[in-house]
Every structure is written in C-alpha cells, then in structure tokens.
Amino acid sequence: MAAQPDPIPTQSKGALPPRLSRAIPGLGHLLELRRDPISLMRRVRSECGEIGTFRLAGHHVTLVTGAEAQEAFFRAPDDQLDQAAAYPFMKPIFGEGVVFDASPEQRKQAMRNQSLRDQFMRGHAERIAEEVDRMTAGWGDAGEIDAMSFFAELTLYTSSACLIGPQFREELGADVAELFMDLERGTDALAYVNPYLPIPALRARDRARRELVKRVEGIFERRAKTDEKYTDLFQILHTLRDKNGVRRYSDDQITGMFISMMFAGHHTTSVVSSWALLDLLLNPSWLQKVTDELDELFADGRDVSFQALREIPQLECALKETLRLHPPLIILMRKVTKPWHYNGWTVPVGHLLAASPSVSNRMPEHFPHAESYLPERYAPGREEDRQSFAWIPFGAGRHRCVGASFAMMQLKAIFSILLRRYDFELAQPAESYGNDFSKMVVAVKQPCLVRYRKRTAATPSVQSAHIQEMETETDAAPYGIKVDLDLCQGHAVCLGEAPEVFDIERIGDEDKVVVLEERPSATLRRKVEHAVKHCPTRALSIASLGDADQE
C-alpha cells in the first residue's frame, strides 16, 4: 500500500482533492518529479481527474488540468494565490529584495518594463538582426554547432540589448551564457527540500551569482572613471537615491534584476529556438514551407523589421507548434493564502496550486492529434491557440508572461535571418534529441548538434499562394469589440495597430485598454482584426453587432 501524506487540515467547506498514489515517506513524489516530471503530472490527471494532489517532500502540490479548472486557477486574485511564495528556491538565484523576495508593489513595478511596450518593440527587431550577424560572422561556408549553446548565448545578447540597453550588452563578458547555465542548475527540484543544500548544482549556482555581482560592480566602476553618458536601465537604477541620499538599489539587487530579466527574456527563447530548429529539421515539408515563405517575403531585399515580422504566418504557425509541444516551463505554481474552491473541491491554505503547460498543451480534447507536429492547427478558421486557458506555453490570464510578444518577435527575427542564409541538417540520430529534465527550468538535452551550410541564391518552390492562403477576407458585417480587462496588461499593441479605436489609460495602479469606438466602421475592420490577433494576452475579441448589443 502506498504511504499516505501527513494529514491536511480542512479550513473551509469542500472536499480535499484526491491524492496521488505511490508517495515515498519523507520525499513524497520528489524523486519521480526529478526523473520524469511530465509523466508524473500526467499520472495525476489519469489517476485523480482534473484536480489531484502530489507531494514534494513537505509540500502538498495540487495540480489542476483542463481549460475550465485552469481558467479558475489563472483568474484567481493575487491575495488568494501568491506566486512569489511558491518559488522559495529562486531567492538564492535572484537575491534578497528582488522579484519573489520583493513586495507585491515592487513586483508590479518590475513588470512595467517600458521596453516591452509596443512603441519600443518596433525598434528591437533591427537590434536582434545585428546580434545574429555578430554570432554568425565567423561561421564560414559550412560547420557544426550545438544548437542549445548557440541559442543560449545569442538570446542572452539579444535580450540584454533590447530589454536593458546596447551599452550594457557590450560590457558583458563572452562567458556570461555559461554563468547563466550554472544559475539554472540551481533550479534542481531538491532545492524544494532546502535551497541551500551543499550539493554541486547549488554550489555552482552560488559561484555563478557571485561572479555576476562582481561583473556588475566592475561595469559601474569602469563607467564612473569615464565621461561617457550611459542611459540604460541599470545605470538609471544605479543612480537613484532616496531622500537621505542613500542608493535605492545595491549592486547585488541590480544583479538580481538582471538575472530575473534574463531568466524571463532569454531562457524561454533559447529553448524554443533550439526545439523550433529541431522540429523543422524533423519535419522537412514544413521546413520547406517556412523557407519558401521567407525567401518570398524578403525577395525585395527588405530589412528585418517589426512590421515585416507581422507578415510571416507559416513561420509563426511553426513556432506556436513548438511552443505547444515543448514549453520551457512545465509547471506554474502559486501558494494558497486563502482557501481556493473549484467544482466541489477545496484546496486549503498552505498548499501549492499548480497548472502544467506540458500537460495542458497535449490534451486531445483541446488539440486533436495532440502528439503530432501540426503547425496547420493555427491557420485561420482553426486557430487552436485561441483557447486561452488550454494553450498555455506563456501562462494565461493576468499573469500571462508579459514578454510573450517580445519572445515571439525575437524568434521570428532570428529565424527569418538564419533560414534565409543557411541550410541546416541533423548531426545526430533523430531519437537522440530530447529535453533535459534535471532542473525545474527545462532545457534541451546536450549535445544537440546540427550542421549548417551557407545557402546559394534562394529558389522558392512555391509562389505567393502559401502566404495568401493564410489570409482571411475582411467581413463587412457590423461588429463590436469585447474587452476582458482582467487579462489586459497594457502592452499597447492595440493602440499601435488601431489608434482610432484604442487607447491606454491608467486604471487604479495598472495600465488598461480603453475602447474609443465600440462599433468601429467597416473601413477600420482590418486594423481592429490585427489588434485582436496580436494582443499578447488575448484580452480583445470581435463580436457581431447583435452580441455586442447584449453586453
């Protein structure tokens, strides 16, 4: 008989969720999580249903699966489900007073990175293109790379240049990507037992963080000795003083902010970039579609720009399918601070409540042929990613990753350059490529070798039909606009697409969308459709005039 977890006090009405079998005394399901986390979470669903509890040492983790339960999870207020308290193992990585160790208001301020606003996003694609040029400058006509190492370094430079500033990026050492990989080793699941265990992974984490603090200190010391003007985000933070003249942020805290921004801005993109390339190489018909599309789109010699990136439907479909099949974050957790109720069940205070993108994104009831690579599932008329609480590689609701649109833009910029310049092929047996689950932050198993060869002149095998088939006709029927303010994060993409219809205003302590024309004219429909399509949080939708009148 499986060992039973310690008793859990019932703190309000509703039955406790069913518990997963085969818990090991003292450890629960910790070893199973380290060995094969996705199989563990799938076992929760198959054995317990849409809600079930497993254990990580002394922590009870209740996993919810399915769009309905996940919507309840993602829409719960912050004072009921606390994100910061769910990740104690991240405090030694980020440091004291940063991100998960900061106050709720400090965390909100950290999320308001202006570089993620639409007007700034439009300048990032060119900078990303410059970084790709620099990383591939020494490639020559042919060679071999480890895809995970290459993309980890590339996306660290692109993210730091765009999110912090090009000056700061220039001062990073060449081995900074290796330091970040050591930091990520610190997300070993054993850190849930004790984030300060004297094991090699956590020692490497601490050495890497100390080295990064030293480098940040060195950057500011060098800057102080020059007359050059520095205007990047961290220089501004470095100069801020309180009313007594004391620095508001120490170098240790600024390093923590740098680490947190890079975790969010580069890790996801490096993993998805690696898998996106592998998926295309494993599915050559789609590689041909994407390459043909890029050759045609850029045939006139246009530069990579943000607007051009909005016109790559085949590539976007391929990237979305990689995000579905290989989400870098396999579990999203919150600490229950007020009893959470769902469908007759109650999760008590003290539990961790979780959702799993890896499980949700492969549920056949939401994604037919869920185990197959089918980018066509995102084509107009199907658009399976519009299932906002089922397709969750970036999370969902008010806590959907604020950098999701930046990540997608970054991915498109990288591949619109690489696939036009080089042909790639697998350098290992297909079955040897896989995920590395040794950490809570998932990576691609290494070695992850691919070969490249510089392309000759582009010769598309298909003409414009493959782009045109992704377009839809504009519907001339009267229409209205629906807004879910709970999902809006104030990115202002809608304002950039249709300024005649949308604006952004401060509501309370948050920026939210305001609809200026609730029933826009038919001539604005295309702009509105683009605003709806590119809204990073799916906060907007188009309704028929009849539906809008009923709101």
C-alpha positions in Angstrom: 0.0 0.0 0.0 1.3 3.5 -0.9 2.3 5.7 2.0 -0.2 8.3 3.0 0.8 12.0 3.3 0.5 13.8 6.6 -3.0 14.9 7.5 -4.0 18.2 5.9 -6.4 20.4 8.0 -9.7 21.3 6.3 -10.1 25.1 6.6 -13.4 25.6 4.8 -16.2 23.6 3.2 -15.5 21.4 0.2 -13.7 18.0 -0.1 -10.0 17.9 -0.2 -8.7 16.9 -3.7 -7.8 13.2 -4.3 -4.2 12.3 -3.6 -1.8 10.6 -6.0 -0.6 7.1 -5.1 2.9 5.8 -4.5 4.3 8.6 -2.3 7.6 7.8 -0.6 7.7 8.6 3.1 9.5 11.9 3.7 10.0 12.6 0.0 6.6 12.2 -1.5 6.9 12.3 -5.3 10.1 14.4 -5.4 12.3 11.7 -7.0 9.6 11.0 -9.6 9.4 14.7 -10.4 13.2 14.8 -10.8 13.2 11.7 -13.0 10.2 12.4 -15.3 8.1 15.4 -14.3 5.7 15.3 -17.2 4.9 11.6 -16.7 4.2 12.4 -13.0 1.8 15.2 -13.9 0.1 13.1 -16.5 -0.3 10.4 -13.9 -2.1 12.9 -11.6 -4.6 13.6 -14.3 -5.2 10.0 -15.3 -5.5 8.8 -11.7 -7.2 11.8 -10.0 -9.0 13.6 -12.8 -8.9 17.4 -13.3 -7.7 18.1 -9.8 -5.3 16.0 -7.7 -2.5 16.4 -5.1 1.0 15.1 -5.1 3.9 15.8 -2.7 7.3 17.5 -2.9 8.9 16.5 0.4 6.9 18.5 2.9 4.9 20.5 0.3 1.4 19.4 -1.0 1.0 20.4 -4.6 -2.5 20.3 -6.1 -2.4 20.2 -9.9 -5.4 21.4 -12.0 -5.8 20.3 -15.6 -8.2 21.2 -18.4 -9.4 24.6 -19.6 -12.1 25.1 -17.1 -10.0 24.3 -14.0 -7.1 26.2 -15.4 -9.2 29.3 -16.0 -10.2 29.3 -12.4 -6.6 29.0 -11.4 -5.3 31.8 -13.7 -8.2 34.2 -12.8 -7.8 33.8 -9.0 -6.8 37.1 -7.3 -3.2 37.6 -6.1 -4.3 37.8 -2.4 -5.7 34.3 -2.7 -2.9 32.6 -4.8 0.6 34.1 -4.2 3.1 33.5 -6.9 6.1 34.7 -5.0 5.7 32.3 -2.1 5.6 29.3 -4.4 9.2 29.6 -5.6 11.5 29.7 -2.5 14.3 28.0 -4.5 14.6 31.1 -6.7 15.5 33.5 -3.9 19.2 32.4 -3.8 19.3 33.0 -7.6 17.7 36.4 -7.7 18.8 37.6 -4.3 17.2 39.5 -1.4 14.7 42.1 -2.1 14.3 41.1 -5.8 11.3 39.6 -7.6 10.0 36.8 -5.4 11.6 38.4 -2.3 10.1 41.8 -3.1 6.8 43.3 -2.0 3.8 43.0 -4.3 4.1 46.6 -5.3 7.8 46.2 -6.1 6.9 43.2 -8.3 4.3 45.2 -10.1 6.8 47.9 -10.8 9.3 45.4 -12.1 6.8 44.1 -14.6 6.3 47.6 -16.1 9.4 47.3 -18.3 8.8 50.1 -20.9 11.0 48.2 -23.4 8.1 45.7 -23.8 5.6 48.4 -24.8 4.6 48.4 -28.4 6.3 51.7 -29.4 9.7 50.3 -28.2 9.1 46.8 -29.6 9.2 48.3 -33.1 12.9 49.1 -32.8 14.0 45.7 -31.3 14.0 43.6 -34.5 16.9 45.5 -36.1 19.0 45.1 -32.9 18.2 41.4 -32.9 19.3 41.2 -36.5 22.6 42.8 -35.6 23.2 40.2 -32.9 22.5 37.4 -35.3 25.1 38.9 -37.7 27.7 39.1 -34.9 27.1 35.5 -33.7 27.3 34.0 -37.3 30.2 36.2 -38.5 32.8 33.5 -38.1 30.7 30.6 -39.3 32.2 30.3 -42.8 30.5 28.3 -45.6 29.8 25.1 -43.5 30.2 23.8 -40.0 28.5 22.3 -36.9 27.1 23.9 -33.8 25.4 22.8 -30.6 22.0 24.4 -31.1 21.3 24.8 -27.3 24.7 26.5 -26.6 24.4 28.7 -29.7 20.8 29.9 -29.0 21.5 30.3 -25.2 24.4 32.8 -26.0 22.6 34.5 -28.8 19.3 35.2 -26.9 21.3 36.4 -23.8 22.8 39.1 -26.0 19.6 40.0 -27.8 17.6 40.1 -24.6 20.1 42.2 -22.7 20.5 44.6 -25.7 16.7 45.1 -26.1 15.5 44.9 -22.5 18.3 46.7 -20.7 20.3 48.6 -23.4 23.0 48.1 -26.0 25.7 49.7 -23.9 25.2 47.2 -21.0 25.2 44.4 -23.5 28.6 45.5 -24.9 30.1 45.2 -21.4 29.1 41.6 -20.8 31.8 39.0 -20.8 31.9 36.3 -23.5 31.3 33.5 -21.0 28.2 35.1 -19.4 26.0 32.5 -21.0 27.9 29.7 -19.2 27.3 31.6 -15.9 23.6 31.6 -16.6 23.6 27.9 -17.3 25.2 27.4 -13.9 22.5 29.6 -12.3 19.8 27.4 -14.0 21.4 24.4 -12.4 20.2 25.9 -9.1 16.6 25.1 -10.1 17.1 21.4 -9.2 14.0 20.1 -7.6 16.0 19.2 -4.5 16.0 22.9 -3.8 12.4 22.4 -2.7 13.7 20.4 0.3 16.3 23.0 1.1 17.5 25.7 -1.4 20.9 25.8 0.4 21.8 22.1 0.3 25.6 21.6 -0.2 25.2 19.8 -3.5 27.2 20.5 -6.7 24.3 22.1 -8.6 23.6 24.7 -5.8 27.3 25.4 -5.2 27.6 26.1 -8.9 24.6 28.4 -8.7 26.2 30.4 -5.9 29.6 30.7 -7.6 27.9 32.0 -10.8 25.9 34.6 -8.9 28.9 35.9 -7.0 30.8 36.2 -10.3 27.9 38.1 -11.9 27.7 40.6 -9.0 31.4 41.2 -9.4 31.0 41.9 -13.1 28.1 44.3 -12.5 30.2 46.1 -9.9 33.1 46.3 -12.3 30.8 47.8 -15.0 29.7 50.6 -12.7 33.3 51.2 -11.5 34.6 51.5 -15.1 31.7 53.8 -16.0 32.5 56.1 -13.1 36.0 56.7 -14.5 34.8 57.9 -17.9 33.0 61.0 -19.2 30.7 58.9 -21.4 27.0 59.2 -20.9 25.2 55.9 -20.1 21.4 55.8 -20.3 20.5 52.2 -20.0 18.0 50.9 -17.4 20.6 49.7 -14.9 22.6 52.9 -14.9 19.4 54.7 -14.0 18.8 52.3 -11.2 22.4 52.7 -10.0 22.0 56.5 -9.7 18.6 56.5 -7.9 18.8 57.9 -4.3 16.3 58.1 -1.5 15.5 61.4 0.3 18.6 60.8 2.6 20.9 60.4 -0.4 21.3 56.6 0.1 21.3 54.4 -3.0 17.9 52.9 -3.6 19.3 49.7 -5.2 22.6 48.0 -4.3 24.7 46.3 -7.0 23.6 43.0 -5.6 20.0 44.0 -6.2 20.7 45.3 -9.7 22.4 42.0 -10.5 19.3 40.2 -9.2 17.1 42.3 -11.5 19.5 41.5 -14.4 19.3 37.8 -13.6 15.5 37.9 -13.4 15.0 39.7 -16.6 17.4 37.4 -18.4 15.6 34.3 -17.0 12.4 35.6 -18.4 13.8 37.1 -21.6 16.4 34.7 -22.8 15.8 31.2 -21.3 12.4 30.6 -22.9 13.6 31.9 -26.3 16.8 29.8 -26.2 14.9 26.6 -25.5 12.2 27.3 -28.0 14.7 28.4 -30.7 16.6 25.1 -30.3 13.4 23.0 -30.5 12.0 25.1 -33.3 15.0 24.3 -35.5 14.9 20.6 -34.5 11.2 20.4 -35.2 11.6 21.9 -38.7 14.5 19.5 -39.4 12.4 16.6 -38.3 9.6 17.8 -40.5 11.2 18.8 -43.8 7.9 19.6 -45.6 7.3 22.4 -43.0 10.9 23.5 -43.2 10.4 24.0 -47.0 7.1 25.9 -46.4 8.8 28.3 -43.9 11.9 28.7 -46.0 9.9 29.5 -49.2 7.8 32.0 -47.3 10.9 33.8 -46.0 12.5 33.8 -49.4 9.4 35.3 -51.0 8.8 37.8 -48.2 12.3 39.2 -48.3 12.9 38.8 -52.0 12.9 42.6 -52.4 15.8 42.9 -50.1 13.9 44.5 -47.2 15.5 44.5 -43.8 14.1 42.6 -40.9 11.7 45.0 -39.2 9.0 44.7 -36.7 6.3 45.3 -39.3 7.8 42.7 -41.6 7.7 40.2 -38.8 3.9 40.6 -38.6 3.7 39.1 -42.0 5.2 35.6 -41.6 2.2 33.3 -41.0 3.9 30.0 -41.8 6.8 30.7 -39.5 4.5 31.8 -36.7 2.5 28.6 -37.0 5.6 26.5 -36.8 6.8 28.5 -33.7 3.5 28.1 -32.0 3.5 24.4 -32.5 7.0 24.2 -31.0 5.7 26.2 -28.0 2.8 23.8 -27.6 4.9 20.7 -27.8 8.0 21.9 -25.9 7.0 24.6 -23.3 10.1 25.5 -21.3 8.1 26.0 -18.1 6.5 22.7 -17.4 4.7 23.7 -14.2 3.3 27.1 -12.9 2.7 27.3 -9.2 1.0 29.5 -6.6 0.9 29.4 -2.8 -2.7 29.3 -1.5 -3.2 32.1 1.1 -7.0 31.9 1.2 -8.9 28.6 0.6 -9.4 28.0 -3.1 -12.7 26.4 -4.2 -13.4 24.6 -7.5 -16.2 22.3 -8.6 -16.9 21.0 -5.1 -13.2 20.7 -4.1 -11.3 22.9 -1.6 -7.6 23.5 -1.7 -6.6 24.7 1.8 -4.2 27.4 2.9 -0.6 26.3 2.7 -1.0 24.1 -0.4 0.8 24.9 -3.6 -1.7 25.1 -6.5 -0.3 24.4 -10.0 -1.1 24.1 -13.7 1.1 22.4 -16.2 1.6 23.7 -19.8 3.2 20.4 -20.7 0.1 18.5 -19.8 -2.5 21.1 -21.0 -0.9 21.7 -24.4 -1.2 18.0 -25.2 -4.7 17.3 -24.1 -6.5 15.7 -27.1 -9.9 17.2 -26.2 -8.3 20.6 -26.9 -5.7 19.6 -29.6 -6.7 16.8 -31.9 -3.7 14.5 -32.7 -2.0 16.2 -29.8 1.2 14.2 -30.0 1.8 15.2 -33.7 3.6 18.2 -35.0 0.9 20.0 -36.9 1.5 23.8 -37.4 -1.6 24.0 -39.6 -3.7 23.8 -36.4 -3.1 27.6 -36.1 -4.2 28.6 -39.6 -7.3 30.9 -40.0 -10.5 29.0 -39.2 -8.8 26.6 -36.8 -6.6 28.8 -34.6 -6.3 26.3 -31.7 -4.1 28.8 -29.8 -7.2 31.0 -29.3 -8.1 28.5 -26.5 -6.7 31.0 -24.0 -6.8 28.7 -21.0 -5.8 25.5 -22.7 -2.9 26.6 -25.0 -0.7 28.0 -22.2 3.0 27.9 -23.1 3.2 31.5 -21.7 0.7 31.0 -19.0 -2.7 32.8 -19.1 -4.8 35.4 -17.5 -3.4 38.4 -15.7 -0.1 36.5 -15.0 0.5 35.6 -18.7 4.1 36.3 -19.4 4.5 40.0 -20.1 7.3 39.2 -22.5 5.3 36.8 -24.7 5.0 39.2 -27.7 8.7 40.1 -27.4 9.6 36.4 -27.3 7.6 35.7 -30.5 9.0 38.7 -32.2 12.6 37.7 -31.2 12.0 34.2 -32.5 10.7 35.4 -35.9 13.6 37.8 -36.3 16.2 35.1 -35.5 14.7 32.5 -37.9 14.0 35.0 -40.7 17.7 35.5 -40.9 19.1 32.1 -40.2 16.8 30.1 -42.5 17.4 32.5 -45.4 21.2 32.3 -45.1 21.8 28.7 -44.2 20.6 25.2 -44.8 20.6 23.0 -41.7 20.6 19.3 -41.1 20.6 17.0 -38.1 24.1 15.8 -36.9 22.8 13.2 -34.5 20.2 10.3 -34.7 16.7 11.9 -34.5 15.9 9.9 -31.4 18.9 11.4 -29.5 17.3 14.8 -29.3 15.2 15.4 -26.2 14.5 17.5 -23.1 16.8 17.8 -20.1 14.6 17.5 -17.0 17.4 17.6 -14.5 16.2 21.1 -13.5 12.8 22.8 -12.9 13.8 25.1 -15.7 13.7 22.7 -18.6 16.5 22.8 -21.3 17.3 20.8 -24.4 19.5 17.8 -23.7 23.1 18.3 -24.8 24.9 17.5 -27.1 22.3 19.0 -29.5 24.4 19.1 -32.7 23.2 20.4 -36.1 25.2 21.1 -39.3 24.9 24.2 -41.4 25.9 25.2 -44.9 25.6 28.6 -46.5 22.8 28.7 -49.0 23.0 29.6 -52.6 20.6 32.1 -54.2 17.0 31.5 -52.9 14.8 29.5 -55.3 11.3 29.3 -53.8 9.4 26.2 -54.9 6.0 27.8 -54.1 4.8 31.2 -55.0 2.6 33.6 -53.0 -0.3 31.1 -52.6 1.1 29.7 -49.4 1.1 33.2 -47.8 -2.3 34.2 -49.3 -4.0 31.0 -48.1 -3.3 32.2 -44.5 -5.2 35.4 -45.1 -8.9 35.8 -44.5 -11.4 38.1 -46.2 -12.5 41.1 -44.2 -16.1 40.7 -43.0 -18.1 43.8 -43.9 -20.9 42.9 -41.4 -21.4 45.3 -38.4 -19.3 44.3 -35.5 -18.4 45.3 -31.9 -15.4 44.8 -29.6 -15.2 42.8 -26.4 -12.6 43.6 -23.8 -11.6 41.3 -20.9 -9.9 43.9 -18.6 -8.8 41.1 -16.2 -6.5 39.8 -19.0 -5.2 43.2 -20.2 -1.6 44.1 -19.3 -1.3 47.4 -21.1 1.2 46.4 -23.8 -0.5 49.0 -26.1 -0.2 46.7 -29.2 -3.8 47.5 -30.0 -3.0 51.2 -29.8 -0.2 50.8 -32.3 -2.4 48.8 -34.7 -5.6 50.9 -34.5 -5.1 54.2 -32.7 -8.5 55.4 -34.0 -10.2 52.7 -31.9 -8.0 52.0 -28.8 -6.1 53.9 -26.2 -4.3 53.0 -22.9 -5.2 54.7 -19.6 -4.1 54.2 -16.0 -7.0 52.4 -14.1 -6.1 52.1 -10.4 -2.4 51.2 -10.4 -2.4 49.4 -13.8 -2.4 50.4 -17.5 -5.5 49.1 -19.3 -7.0 49.3 -22.7 -9.9 51.8 -23.4 -12.1 51.4 -26.5 -12.7 54.7 -28.1 -15.0 53.3 -30.8 -17.1 50.4 -29.5 -18.7 50.0 -33.0 -15.9 50.8 -35.5 -16.6 51.4 -39.1 -16.1 48.6 -41.7 -13.0 50.6 -43.1 -11.3 50.0 -39.7 -12.1 46.3 -39.5 -8.7 45.2 -40.8 -6.8 47.3 -38.2 -9.1 46.0 -35.5 -8.5 42.4 -36.6 -4.8 43.0 -36.4 -5.2 44.5 -32.9 -7.2 41.5 -31.8 -4.8 39.0 -33.4 -1.6 40.5 -31.9 -2.9 41.3 -28.4 -0.4 39.4 -26.3 -2.9 38.4 -23.6 -5.9 37.7 -25.8 -7.8 40.4 -24.0 -9.7 41.6 -27.1 -12.2 39.9 -29.3 -14.6 40.8 -32.1 -18.3 40.2 -31.7 -21.2 40.6 -34.1 -23.2 43.7 -33.5 -26.0 41.6 -32.1 -23.7 40.1 -29.5 -22.2 43.4 -28.7 -25.6 44.9 -28.1 -26.3 42.2 -25.5 -23.2 43.1 -23.4 
